Amino acid sequence: MTDVFGLSHKDPSPVVHPGRHEQVVFCSDERSGLYAIIAIYSTALGPGLGGTRFYPYESEQAALADVLNLSRAMAYKNSLAGLDHGGAKAVIIGDPSTDKSEALLRAYGRFIESLGGRYYTACDVGTYSEDMDVVARESSYVTGRTEAHGGAGDSSVLTAFGVFQGMRAAAEHAYGTPSLTGRRVGVEGVGKVGHRLVDHLIEEGAEVVICDVDERAVDRVRQRHPAVRVVADATALTSEDIDIYAPCALGGAIDDDTVARLNAKIICGGANNQLAHPGVDKQLAERGIFYAPDYVVNSGGVIQVADEIEGFNMARARARAAKIFDTTAKIFRLADEEGVPPGAAADRLAERRMSEVGRLRGIWLRR
Ligand SMILES: NC(=O)c1ccc[n+]([C@@H]2O[C@H](COP(=O)([O-])OP(=O)(O)OC[C@H]3O[C@@H](n4cnc5c(N)ncnc54)[C@H](O)[C@@H]3O)[C@@H](O)[C@H]2O)c1
């Protein structure tokens, strides 16, 4: 039998973070083929919020490890985004291109509903706003819906805006001015987040160089901004003489080789889990490279979907995402003061808010 709550203590695998989760729920509906795991890491700051990943995991154990990690990461992201939400995430085991159906999504919605609001779901890899509309037919605890259903639409709009704000804060820390005018920025991956980041950078007067494995994505940017330079791949991009490196493709972009090769002074991008292993944070600090922690600067998307829960207001959500500038600046200051890498400083700040604000639940209120 799977020892869910003991897993993180017994399993020496580096992919499973330590720490106990509040609640882990296995959801199965044989007829529709639903097999999902919902993990709530913490509700110290409010109901758990995090997306649903629909993915053909090789094993239940792999799915469990992923959802435990992802839900914990959401607790830290939501905390530093200033949201009244704890960390949670869900995975549906299966191939979204063949296994997704109305019945499966609605069965899943009923399990979410059964948690009575302890978990709010949204999109992630393999799920889209249209899917959330279907899940929402069975549950009130769904966000990231289509605009036609009162949702916020594509979350990459504020994700890119937040990354841009984080980059300005990193520039202020590194150069004494937040202006990116004339700075050379390398953007790896110009998909939903990356191409919007390029728009902000060009508007600011930065020089941009990009790479992407998808020729169509490259062409779209070239057509909008003919001055943008294109290089062959990520290795070429990180070998360029750039000031700022923005990983906006897949996780694990910053490994030992990238650290050794990189000329950039700043790393700030939208991709999740950028560091290939935890030691990279320290290596970057030792090389004098300012790393803006990924989960801090890419939190614009979750800010957008959290706002939708109150009834979406773009101006309000954008104002919240603009605060990513202040949070990033604070992390760099704290890292200097405490002599730790920025990733460790971010974790400390997130834990502090979870503890200080979460503690207030101890003041009894009649509800
Ligand atoms: N969309 C959001 O709101 C959001 C929010 C938070 C974090 N993120 C993270 O940001 C990253 C990008 O998300 P997205 O929504 O833009 O996805 P996307 O799929 O639209 O874009 C990713 C782009 O990266 C390109 N790519 C893939 N491998 C590459 C490689 N080896 N070298 C260069 N380019 C490569 C793809 O072709 C694609 O154009 C992901 O890591 C995602 O988890 C996204």
The ligand as a MOL file (V3000), in Angstrom:
LIG
                    3D

  0  0  0     0  0            999 V3000
M  V30 BEGIN CTAB
M  V30 COUNTS 44 48 0 0 0
M  V30 BEGIN ATOM
M  V30 1 N 1.1610 30.3200 -19.1080 0
M  V30 2 C 1.2350 30.7560 -17.8520 0
M  V30 3 O 0.4180 31.5440 -17.3770 0
M  V30 4 C 2.3840 30.3040 -16.9830 0
M  V30 5 C 2.3660 30.6560 -15.6270 0
M  V30 6 C 3.4440 30.2990 -14.8050 0
M  V30 7 C 4.4970 29.5860 -15.3670 0
M  V30 8 N 4.4840 29.2380 -16.6820 0 CHG=1
M  V30 9 C 5.6300 28.4800 -17.2090 0
M  V30 10 O 6.2360 29.2380 -18.2680 0
M  V30 11 C 6.7940 28.3570 -19.2420 0
M  V30 12 C 6.2060 28.6790 -20.6060 0
M  V30 13 O 4.7920 28.5450 -20.5560 0
M  V30 14 P 3.8710 28.9200 -21.7970 0
M  V30 15 O 2.4900 28.9630 -21.2720 0
M  V30 16 O 4.4470 30.0900 -22.5160 0 CHG=-1
M  V30 17 O 4.0600 27.5990 -22.6710 0
M  V30 18 P 4.0920 27.4750 -24.2650 0
M  V30 19 O 4.0330 26.0210 -24.5520 0
M  V30 20 O 3.0930 28.3820 -24.8970 0
M  V30 21 O 5.5410 28.0480 -24.6690 0
M  V30 22 C 6.7370 27.3560 -24.4730 0
M  V30 23 C 7.6150 27.6460 -25.7040 0
M  V30 24 O 8.9090 27.0820 -25.4590 0
M  V30 25 C 9.3330 26.4700 -26.6590 0
M  V30 26 N 10.3690 25.4680 -26.3450 0
M  V30 27 C 10.2000 24.2070 -25.8750 0
M  V30 28 N 11.4040 23.6130 -25.7100 0
M  V30 29 C 12.3290 24.5350 -26.0530 0
M  V30 30 C 13.7630 24.5110 -26.0840 0
M  V30 31 N 14.4440 23.4360 -25.7310 0
M  V30 32 N 14.3900 25.6370 -26.4980 0
M  V30 33 C 13.7010 26.7370 -26.8700 0
M  V30 34 N 12.3550 26.8040 -26.8600 0
M  V30 35 C 11.6810 25.7120 -26.4630 0
M  V30 36 C 8.0790 25.8910 -27.2660 0
M  V30 37 O 8.2240 25.6280 -28.6490 0
M  V30 38 C 7.0730 26.9940 -26.9790 0
M  V30 39 O 7.0200 27.9540 -28.0200 0
M  V30 40 C 6.4740 26.9320 -18.7360 0
M  V30 41 O 7.5740 26.4800 -17.9900 0
M  V30 42 C 5.2810 27.1440 -17.8290 0
M  V30 43 O 5.1900 26.1310 -16.8420 0
M  V30 44 C 3.4550 29.5870 -17.5070 0
M  V30 END ATOM
M  V30 BEGIN BOND
M  V30 1 1 1 2
M  V30 2 2 2 3
M  V30 3 1 2 4
M  V30 4 1 4 5
M  V30 5 2 4 44
M  V30 6 2 5 6
M  V30 7 1 6 7
M  V30 8 2 7 8
M  V30 9 1 8 9
M  V30 10 1 8 44
M  V30 11 1 9 10
M  V30 12 1 9 42
M  V30 13 1 10 11
M  V30 14 1 11 12
M  V30 15 1 11 40
M  V30 16 1 12 13
M  V30 17 1 13 14
M  V30 18 2 14 15
M  V30 19 1 14 16
M  V30 20 1 14 17
M  V30 21 1 17 18
M  V30 22 2 18 19
M  V30 23 1 18 20
M  V30 24 1 18 21
M  V30 25 1 21 22
M  V30 26 1 22 23
M  V30 27 1 23 24
M  V30 28 1 23 38
M  V30 29 1 24 25
M  V30 30 1 25 26
M  V30 31 1 25 36
M  V30 32 1 26 27
M  V30 33 1 26 35
M  V30 34 2 27 28
M  V30 35 1 28 29
M  V30 36 1 29 30
M  V30 37 2 29 35
M  V30 38 1 30 31
M  V30 39 2 30 32
M  V30 40 1 32 33
M  V30 41 2 33 34
M  V30 42 1 34 35
M  V30 43 1 36 37
M  V30 44 1 36 38
M  V30 45 1 38 39
M  V30 46 1 40 41
M  V30 47 1 40 42
M  V30 48 1 42 43
M  V30 END BOND
M  V30 END CTAB
M  END
